[in-house]
Amino acid sequence: MATQSEVKAFLLEHLREQLAAAGVADPADELQLIDTGVIDSFGFLALVTAAEATFGIQLDVSQVDLGRLATIGGFAEIVSEAG
């Protein structure tokens, strides 16, 4: 089971270029990844797929609060809880 810190590290590494392009140097846990333009909906789906593969989990997005999943902190919580 991955910890929230491990998932956050994965997110920051996976989104490094997108965060830099959006001018986000130190992203807060509350950062809305889609609303702020860091990633689009296709990028979000790719991120979920990459997290599932990396952490050996399966997220049922119909059972998850998508608003929470779209933040760095919420994504880390949900993925760590799924493990």
N, C-alpha and C positions, 0 to 999 in steps of 0.2 A: 504494500500500500504506500503510495506516494504521500509525502507531507505537503502541506500548503507551500512551504518554502521551496521545495523541489519543483512544484508545478509553476510557481511564480518565476523561478529561474528558467524553466523551459519556455514560458511565455515571453520573457524578456529576450531570450536568445532567438526564439523563433520570429519575434516581431521587431528585432533590432533595427532593420532597415526602414520598416514602415514607421516606427516611432520617430526615428531621426528625420525622415521626410516630413512628418507632421509637426516637427519642432518640439517634440516631447522628450526632454532630457531625463527627467526623474518622474516616471509615471506613478501616480497614486493608485491605491487599490480601487478607488471609486471611478477611475478613468473609464468612460464608455468607449469601447473600441470601435464600434460602428458609428455612433452619433458624432464622434470627433473626427471621423474620417481616417483613422489609423488603418482600418481594413474595411472592405465592403462585405456584402453578404456572402459572396463566393469565397472570399478570404476567410470569413468566419467559419464556413463549412470546412474549409481546408484545415483550419486550426483545430477544430473539433476532431476531425479525422486523424490528424497528426498526434493529438493528445491521446486518443483511443489507442493508436498503434504503439506509442511510446510507453504508456502506462498500463497497457494490457487490460483496458476497461471497455465498456460499451455504455454510452450515454443514450438514454431514451429522452430525446429533447421534448417529447410530448408530455413528459412528467417533470420537467425542469422549468423553473422561472427563467424565461429567456432574458429578461431585463437584468437579472442577477448574473446569469451566465455571460453576458456581454461586458462585464467589468472584469478587470484583472483580479481583484480580490474574490469576487463571486465565482469566477471561473476556477480559481485555485481551490476554493472551498468545495465546489461541486465535484471537481475531478478527484480531489483527495478523499472525499466521502464515498465516491463510487468504487474506489479501489479495494 
